[in-house]
Amino acid sequence: MMKSILFGSASVAALLAAGPALAQTNTSTVDQQGAATVATVTQTGSGNTSDVDQDGTGTGAFNNGDKLRATSTQAGADGYSKIDQTGNRNTATVTQTATADGMRSEIEQSNNRNTATVNQSGLGGGAGTGSFITQSGTRGQAVVIQGAATDGAVSRVTQTGNDQRASVIQTAGAADSTILQSGGAQNASVFQDGSSFSTITQSNRFNEASIRQDGEGNTSDVTQTGVNGAVGDPDNNYTSADPIARVGVEQYGDDNDSDIVQSGDNTMADVLQTGHRNSSTISQQGDFSNAAVIQTGDDNTANVVRQTADGAGNSVPPSSSVAPGDNADAFITQTGNLNEAFVTQDAVPNTATVFQQGESNYSTTNQTGGSAGATATTNQLSSDNFSAITQSAGASALVTQQGGANPLGSRNWDGDALPPSSTGTAYDNNVSLVTQTADGADVVLTQTGTLNRSSVEQNDAASANVVQTGVYNTSVVNQLLGSAGSQANVTQLGGDGGTDYARNASRVIQSGAGAIANVDQEGNNLSGTYAPSNTSLLTQAGAGVEADIDQFGDENVSDVDQSGAGAYAQVDQVGLRHTAVVEPVADASSRVFQGWSSDGTVTSPVAGSADNLATVQQLSGAINSRSDVFQGGTFNTALTVQDAANSLSVVRQNGFDNYSKVDQQSGDNLTARVTQYADDNESLVTQSGANNTATVSQYSNGNDSFVTQSGSGNTATVTQGTP
């Protein structure tokens, strides 16, 4: 059976001449009204159906302001094509060839200047197969090309509004593309080679999206609402794929997933996925948001949770004034496998950059409301590293973690305990936790090696710089609320380019304006692989306090606790197993040098120095007092207690097993100097009252000196042995 029904007013003869329908059971129905309308239907095979309905009122056209044209060509069995056009200057062309079993194409156009072209090759995939295009409005154009062997390919384009364009090219496999555009000058382009899925929804004006998918099972979803949402920049060459430079989402491989949601004005998003099972999610709202995700490898996850940038910290009202320089930018690059990165940003300007190279790295960046000027950069260049950054109010953090693979297994840490205990979260490699809630706070952290741990929490205008090289270094910096102007620099090293087991531990707590702390520690791995190394504990409270700790050696301990304005403490330990405890309560200063020899003019390190102990207590009465301790040699002990104002205590000990105690109990301008340059000497100096002076020098072995002064104007000088 063959059936052809033609209804027309101007071009029926042309249709009869150009539209043979010869195969069995073919059906073609054409209904035309208006001037200069043309419909051409060619069907070969059985079961094809073509229905063309055109209504183009008005005067005739062509040459080439043509009013409605429709062309449908079908070859193969069970093809179906329906074209319905209303308005003027519409053109629809459908070609279904190459044994187009089950193929289906429906085009519906209304108003003027709409153009739809569908070219399908291969078998349909069952119910609902083919291409469906619906256009309403002016200047809309949709082109769908589904290449050879694209059995089951489905493309749906729905456009409503003005000046819209769409291009879909699907080559090979059961690809699926859905484009829905509403209002404004929307533009979308999709190229799929394989059984992938793409959905683009654009609403209102000036949104653009270009998608390219090569592989199987890839999924891309773009939703844009507002003005000037950009995911790529289609070139308007509708019959070919966009150049790579103009593509917004690129997927090469299998089972990759990209999900982009943009709401507001002037938002940009770009995604490049190469590999398998990578996942990228970008959600932006507000004006001047920009996000880019690059993933190379397998099973990587990138998530830009929220970006809000309109100058007011939110997107309400949309008409609020904005500055183009106030952007929220998020850039995530992942190279390797199983990496995870999460970025959440609010307010402007914000810039988060995450670069991860290796395996199983984890990074999270949360820059909250009021983060004007905040910048967070994370670089993780090995495997199993962990980075978490939380910032608010103008903070800036830069974290770089680099080292090799960790062959030692995971270690637990709660982010605070020193040395790290078995409680807390198990981390497989370097871990950095940064929390900043203050104006002007800044953190720079570099960890090279494995299993280094750092936690920085800052308030007010604090700054922290932590560099750790080696294995098992741990740094905790906590600069509390009210620590305006605080600064902490911690450098912990290990030998052999970061592969030695340094295992240094440092804690810095500062509260009060103007506090400064510098800690340098280097472990030499002298006592075995898992031996503890240097430990520095520093607590400062009060304005203007300052501490400088340098430990170069192994298993040294420094404990400094300062309270009071203008205090100063310096600890320098070279050698093994030295311990320095400094507790200035008053506005006093203290210096401890262990592993060093001093003659009052020249200070030099002492080879083999070990196991010295220095303890300094400066009590509330020791205003403007100072204590200096120099100990070289081994097993020397120096104890200093000051509770007298404007007093001075200087202890120098070299040799073996010397003991010195200076107790300045009360008074003013007390001075005690103890020098012991031999072995097994003991010196006790106790002073109270005003203007006491005691000088003890012991230059031979086994001497004892006991000096007690009470009253004013006293002077005692003790010399035992030959200088």
Secondary structure, 3 states (H helix, E strand, C coil): CCEEEEECCCCHHHHHHHCCECCCCCEEEEEEEECCCEEEEEEECCCCEEEEEEEECCCCCCCCCCCCEEEEEEECCCCEEEEEEECCCCEEEEEEECCCCCCEEEEEEECCCCEEEEEEECCCCCCCCEEEEEEEEECCEEEEEECCCCCCCEEEEEEEEECCEEEEEEECCCCEEEEEEECCCCEEEEEEECCCEEEEEEECCCCEEEEEEECCCCEEEEEEECCCEEEECCCCCCCCCCCHHHECEEEEEECCEEEEEEECCCEEEEEEEEEECCEEEEEEECCCEEEEEEEEEECCEEEEEECECCCCCCCCCCCCCCCCCCCEEEEEEEEEECCEEEEEECCCCEEEEEEEEEECCEEEEEECCCCCCEEEEEEECCCCCEEEEEEECCCEEEEEEECCCCCCCCEEECCCCCCCCCCCEEECCCEEEEEEECCCCEEEEEEEEECCEEEEEEECCCEEEEEEEEECCEEEEEECCCCCCCEEEEEEEEHHHHCCCCCCEEEEEEECCCCEEEEEEEECCCCCCCCCCCEEEEEEECCCCEEEEEEEEECCEEEEEEECCCCEEEEEEEEECCEEEEEECCCCEEEEEECEEECCCCEEECCCCECCEEEEEECCCCCCCEEEEEECCECCEEEEEECCECCEEEEEEECECCEEEEEEEEEECCEEEEEEECCCCEEEEEEEEECCEEEEEECCCCCEEEEEEECCCCEEEEEECCC
